[in-house]
Amino acid sequence: KTRLTQLQGFMPPDFTTGIEILNDNNTTMEFVVSTLTTHLNMTQEDAISTMLDIHTNGGILISTPTYEKATKVASAITEDAKANGFKLRCRSVDVQQKN
């Protein structure tokens, strides 16, 4: 039920649409890094930094150019996590739609 868009300090400047990834006690750091490089085309270094932000802060919002892109990425990450036995929570977010 956590919505990072409703918590202070999580919203990147000019964020309107993207994905929300929440930390959990089951998903390995290695899997998160792999997921970020695969589904968001991050460099290894950026993926490690983002994974550490997720782990340290409990989650992160990552901007995408469109809500459709956010939905596609969130779905792919969720499917990948389930297929690998992880409970990684990822969902698309659009500030104007309040979802």
N, C-alpha and C positions, 0 to 999 in steps of 0.2 A: 504493500500500500504506500510505500515511500515514493514521493515525487520530488526529485531534486530541484525541479523548477519552482517549488514552493519553499525551499530552504535557502537561507541566506548563504552566500559565498560560493554557490555552485554554478550560477549562470554566467557563462562567458560573455564578454562584451558583444553586443549586437546579435546575440543568439536568438533565432526565431524557430528553427527546425533542426532536428538531428536525432541522435540516439542517446539513450540513458543506459549506462551499464552500472550495475550494483555489485559491490563486493559480497562474497559469501565465504563460508568456511570450508567449502568442498572443492571448488575449482582451483586447480593449480596455477601458480604464477606463469609457468611455462606455457600452459594452454592459453591463457589470456594473451600473452605476447604473440603466440602463433596466430590467434584469432585476429588480433589487431593488424598484424602484417598481412594476413590473407584477405580479410574482408574490408579493410580500410586503407590498404596499400601504404601503411606506415613503414618507415625504415625500422630496422631492429632497435636502434637507439631510441627513436621516438616511441616505439611500442613498449619498451622497457620503462621509460619515463612515465608513460600513460598508465601502465599497469601499476607502478608504484603509487601514482596518484589515486587510482581506484582503491588499492589496498589501504593506503594511509587515511584517505578521506571518506571511505565507505561507498564511493561511487563517483561518476563523472558524467558530464554532458559533453557530447562531441557533435559539433555542427556538421550538417550535410547541406548540399545545395538545394535540395527539395525534400518535401515530405515523402514523396514516392521513393526516393533514394533511401531515406531513413528507414522506411518500412521494409524495403528489400534487404538492406544490410541487417537490420534487427532480426528479421526472420531467418536469414542465413546463419547468423551467429547463434541464435536460439536452437536451430536445427543441428548445427555442428556440435553445440554443447551437449544436447540430449543424446546424440549419436555416440558421444565419447563418455557418457555417464556423468556429466557435470550439471550443476544446477545454476549455471551462470544466468543472471537475469539481465535481459537486454530488451528494450522496447523503443519504438519510435515516439518522438515527442514533437508537438507543434504548439508553441506558446499561444498562438491565436486560437487554436482549437481546444485548448485547455485539456489535452490528453497526455 
